[in-house]
Structures are given as structure tokens and as C-alpha cells.
């Protein structure tokens, strides 16, 4: 019986996170309403606060949830070299179809540069994790002979992440003139060619 209660509690928590993610994506952090999230989740506001004690904690949980969903969707950690880089391009393709989520990520990342922001620790940990994963995939590509053995994996990882984030910002501001998916995919293909042994 305990397992069933745990499973239903986890399902309820995931449903709240999915609803909150949509609410934050549609209205931003400041415009998102706990009352509206609770209503959409068919909970009272005190019921919502039972699961997440504040809007700030809910935000951090939503950001972590989004990272988990992306990790399940793209399974980047199991890839090496060329496949990993092309998967990053697939992530950008996907992001172009969910502008609200991209806007949420961009706004929260920008706000999180201050140490007292509720998303600061999440953002720092996310960038460290992403740099580590991308650099690891590049090193595995070099070990497999896909890339030059002398590549600077960390420097290329930093550049790839900077390109992704910079293109996202430009795209959010001017979607009619910035095709972030096409630009990033071309960048990835140029990088693959330049790293070829």
C-alpha cells in the first residue's frame, strides 16, 4: 500500500510540475500565479504549498524537472563525438518549437546571475553539468577517432554553450530574422569538419 501512495504522490508532483512549467512559460516567473497553478492542478493553494513551500522552490523544481525531461528526451550522456554534437542541434530544433520554454530559461538564467536569486544554484549547477557532459562527449569522440586527439574539449564545450545561449537570445528578440536552428546546425557541422583528424 505504501508503494501505491508513493507512486500516486510522485505522479501528482510530476503533474504539478508540468502545469507549473506551462504557467511559467506562458507568463514568466513574475507573472505566474500560484493560485492559477493550483487551480489548473485541481488543488487548493495550501495543497500546492504542501508540495512546494514557496513560489521560489516551485520554480527551482520546475527548472530541474525541465532538465530531467530533456535528458530523457535526448539521452545525451550515452553519445559520443559527432552524434552528441548533432543531438545538441536537435535540442535547438526542439527549442525553436517551444518559444515559451526558451523565454523562461533565458529570463531565469539572466536573473540568476545574482547570488540571492532562487535559481542561482540551479543555473550554476546546470552550466557545470552541461560543460562537463559536452566536453566528455567531445573527448569520447577523440578517443573513438572521430575528432583530433589534441582538441581542447573544455574550450569547445564553452563555445558551443555560448553559441546556443546567444542564438536563443537573438532568436527570442527577432524570430523573423534569426533562424537559430539552422545557424546552430551549420555551426555544429563546421565544428565537426574542423575537428576531423
N, C-alpha and C positions, 0 to 999 in steps of 0.2 A: 504494500500500500504506500509506503514511503516513496518508492521509486516513481509511482504514478504521480504523486503530488509534486515531486521534484521536476518530473518531465513537464507537467502542466504549468508549473511555475516558470520553467525555462521558456516554454512556448509563449506564455503571457509576456514575459520580459522581452523576448525577441519581437513580438507583435508591437509592443510599446516602442521599441527602438526603431522599427521600420516606420511607424507612424510619425514618431518624432523626427526622424531623418527627413521625411517628406515635408513636415511642417517647417523645419529649419531651412530646408532647401527652397521652399516657396516664399518664406517670409524673413529669412536671415535670423541670426541669433537674437537681436534686439526685438524684432517684430514677432517672433514666435511666442505663442501663448501657452502656458502650462494648462490653463483651463480648456483651451481648444484641443490640445494633445490628449488630455484626459477624456474629453467628450468623444473624440474620434476613436479612442481606445476602449470606449464604453466603461470608463472608470470615473469615480469622483476625483477631484483634485487631491484630497487627502490619500485616496487609494493610490494615485500616481506617485505621490511623495513617499508612500510606504516603500516603493521600489527604488526610487531615486530621490534622495532627500532634498535636492535643490535643482534649479534650472541649470546651474553650472555643472553639477555632477551628471545630469542627464545629457548635457552637451558632450562632455568627455566620453560618456558611454556610447553616444551616437557616433562620434568620430572613430572610436575603437571598433564599433560594430561595422562601420563602413569599410575599414581596413580589413576586417575579417572576411566580409563578403567579397571584396576584391581579391583577397588571397585565395579564396575558394574558387572564384570565377577564373582566375588566370594561372594559378599554381606556378608562379614564377620561380620559386625556390628549387624546383626539380629540373630546371632547364639550364643549359649551358650555351655560351657563345652566341652564335647567330640566332638561334631560336629564342633566347632570352631577349635579345635586342628587338627582334620583330614582335615579341609579345608586348614589350613596352609600347611599341607603335600601336598594337591592338588596344592597349589600355587608353591611349589618346583617342583612337577612333571611337571607343565606347564613351569616353567622357564627352565627346562632341555631341552625343545624343542625349546627355543629361546635364544641360547647362545649369540647372538649379543646384545640383550637387557640386559642380565645379565652382560655382559662385560661392557656395557655402564654404568649401575648402579654402578658396582664395581669401575670403574675408577673414575666416578664423585664423588662417596661417599668418595673415598680415597683422591681425590684432594680437596674436600670441607672441609677438616679439618682446612684449613686456613681461617680466618675470611674474607679475601678480595676476596675469590673465589665467582663467581656468583651463585654457587649452595649451598653456605654455609647455608643461611637462610632456603632454601628448605630442606636440609638434616637434620638440627636440628629440624625443624617443623615435618618432616616425622617421625623421630625416636620418638619424643614425642607422636605423634598421634598413632603410631604403638604400643608403650609401653602401652599407655592408653587403646587402643582397646583390646589388648591381655589380659592385667590384668583384664579388665572389663568382658571379656568372661570367664575367669577363676573364677572370683568372682560369676558370674551368675551360673556357673556350681556348685560351692559350695552351693549357695542358693537353687539350684534345687536338691541337694542331690547326684549329680554325683561325687563330689570331697569332700575331707575332709574339714570341716569348718575352720580348723586352717591353711590352706595353705597360703603361702606368695605370693600373686598373682603378685606383682611387681617384686620380685626376679625371679620367674619362667618366667615372660614375658621377662625380660632381658636375661635370659639364652636361651630361645627359639630364640630370635632375634640374639643373638651372634652365636648360632649354625647354623642358616640359613646363616648368612653372612660369617661365617668361612668356612662352607662347599662350598659355592659359590666360594670363592677364591681358595680353594683347587681343586675344580672341573674345574675351568677355567684353572688352571695351568696343571692339569693332568687328563683329562677326561677319559683316558683309565683305570685308576686305582681308581678313586673316583666316586662312584655311589651316588651322593648327594641325589637323590630322595629316594632311598632305605634306605640309612643311616638315613635321616631325618625322614622318616616314622617310622622306627624302634625306633628312639629316642622318637617320639610322643607316640607310643604305650607303651613304657616303662614308660613314664611320666604318661599316663592315668592310667596304673596299679598302679603306686606308689602313685597317688593321690586318688585312690579309697577309700571310707570311710571304 
